[in-house]
Amino acid sequence: MSLATDFRAAAGLVAGLPPLLRRRLSLGQARDLIRRCLDEREAAFLSIVERGIFKFASSPYRPLFDAADCTFGDLAQMVRTHGLDHSLNVLRDAGVYVTFEEFKGRTPMVRNGRTIRVKTSDFTNPGHRPSLRTQTSGTTGQPTSSSWDLAGLTDRSAHFLIAQDALGLTGAPLALWRGMLPAGAGLSFVLTASAAGNPPERWFTPIAPRDLTSSKKYPFANYSILALARLSGVAVPWPEHVPFDQALVVAQWAGDAVKRHGRCSLSIQGSAAVRMALAAVEAGLDLTGTTISGGGEPMTRAKGRVIESAGIRCRQNYYSNETGAIGKSCGNPCEEGDVHLLTDSWVLRQVRRQVPGTSLEVDAFQLTTLNSTAPFLLLNVELDDYGIVEERRCGCPFDTLGLTTHIRRIRSFRKLTGEGVSLVASDMERILSEVLPAKFGGTPLDYQLVEDEDPTGLTRLRLAISPRVDIPNPGLVVDTVLQELAKSGAAGDHARANWQQARSLEIIRREPTWTAAGKLMPLHLASRERSTAARSTPPEEDDRLLERAAWR
C-alpha cells in the first residue's frame, strides 16, 4: 500500500475499532445476524454483482459477462426465477468462471477467442474498505496481499460465537499460539474474540519481532492496534515470545486453565499442537478439557492421534487468506476436520480438474462471494483445495441455524505447508532451479522439495538432492535456502523464521522422483491421507495411485 493508503486505513481503524470492540456482540445477536444473511443470500449476491461488476468498468468479470451475452437484468431474472445455485451453473457453462491459475495471474483468461490478462489484485472487491493489510507467502505464485474491512468484524464475531457454542466453549478461557503480522491469523483471532466479548487471556507467538529481517512496520502495526484495543477498555493480551521448543509453556497454560474453569480453548496450527501435546505427555500433564482449533494445515489422523494422547480435543476450521473463514468446526463431527460451510457468506461448488503433472483428477472447490465486506469479489473462482462436500443434519448450533452443508477431508492439490506456513512456491522454484545449482553445482533436475509427515505427526520439509552433486556441508544448503527466502519479502521472511526455529527443513540425499507423466516437479506433496470424494476407487487403491503418480 502507498503511504497515503496506509494513512487512510490507519485513520479508519482508529475511528472504527473502539466502538466495535465496546459493542460486544451477543450470542443471540449472532444467531439473528446469520439467519438474516441466509434469508438474503440471493439479494446479497445480486447487490454485490451489480455494484462490483456491472457498475465497475474495470472489473475482470465484465468481459466474461459480455462474452456470455448476459446483462445484469438477465442475471437478476434468472436468479429470481431459478435460484442462485442454478444460475451459477449456467454462468459457469457460459464461461463466467475463473480458474485457480487465472485468479493467481499465472495464465490469462481465454473466452470465445478473446484473451484477458489479469492479476489477483484485479479481483479486489470495490465495496471492501481496507483497514489493515496482511500478506501470505504465496503458495503457487507471487505473495498475495489481503486486508481486513472493519465492517466484517461483526460477521467474523458472529461465526466465532456460534462455533464456541457448538463446541461447548462459550465463555471458556482462550489463548492462541500464532504469529504476529505480516501473518494475519493471530491478530484477527484476538480482535474477533474480543468483539465477541471474550478476549484471549494469552497470546503466545513463535516468532518475535527480532526474528524478522523485513519491514518493521508490521510489528509496529501489531502493537499499535493492540494498544488501541486496550485504550478502548478491552483487556487484549500482548504477544509473548514462546518458540517451538518451549511448547511446554503453552501446555502449562492449558493445564492451569482447565483446573480453573474445567475447559479451555486454543487457536493453534496442527504441527504446533503436536509439539504442545508431546511436551504435555512428557511432563505428565493431562490436558483433558482442552480444545484446539485452527486452520492452515490439514488435521491428519497421525497428528490427531498424537494430540489426543494428551487428552486434547481436536477441531479444525477452514480458512483461506483471500477469503477468511470458509468453514467452522462442527459440534457433532463425523470425523476429524468436519466443518460447516458458512453458507451465509459463500456459495461453494465443485468442478472436475486434473492435478498438474499427473493423470489424477479431483473435484476442486469453486467459491462465490455473498459477503459485501470480503476483500476479493469471487464469482465461480476455483481454489486449489478439494474434499468431500455433503448435506447432513448433525444437530449442532450451526445445523439448527440452517448451515447444513458439511466439508471434510479438505486437502490442497498444489500447496506445501510446514509449521502452519504455506510455501512461497514462486520463490522456492527460483531457489531450487537457479540459486542452488549455481552455488552448489548440478542442474535444476537435481533438487526437489518434499513435504512429508514424520511418525510424530509433525510436518517436515525435506530437500532431496541427487547424490551426484558433491556437497561437503549440507548445512550450507539449508542456510542458503533460508537466506534466499528472507530476501523475498515480508511473507517469505516470516516463513523463513518459522522453519528456521522449528528446524523443519532437512536435507536428504536421493534422486528426485519423476511423475508417472514423465515430469519432474520441483515441489512435491508426499502421499498423505486423501479423500475418495473425487474417485470411485477404494481408499487403499486411491493411496496406491497417489503414491505412483503424486505430483512432484
Secondary structure by P-SEA (a helix, b strand, c coil): ccaaaaaaaaaaaaaccaaaaaacccaaaaaaaaaaaaacaaaaaaaaaaacccccccccaaaaaaaacccaaaaaaaaaaccaaaaaaaaaaacccccccccccccccccccbbbbbcccccccccccccbbbbcccccccbbbbbbcccaaaaaaaaaaaaaaaacccccbbbbbcccccccaaaaaaaaaaaacccccbbbbccccccccccaaaaaaaaaaaaaaaaaccccccbbbbccccaaaaaaaaaaaaaacccccccccaaaaaaaaaaaaaaccccccbbbbbccccccaaaaaaaaccbbbbbbbbbbccccccbbbbcccccccbbbcccccbbbbbbbbbccccccccbbbbbbbccccccccccccccccccbbbbbbccccccccccccccccccccbbbbccccccaaaaaaaaaccccccccccccccbbbbbbbccccbbbbbbbbbcccccccaaaaaaaaaaaaaaccaaaaaaaaaaaaaccbbbbbcccccccccccccccccccccccccccccaaaaaaaaaacccc
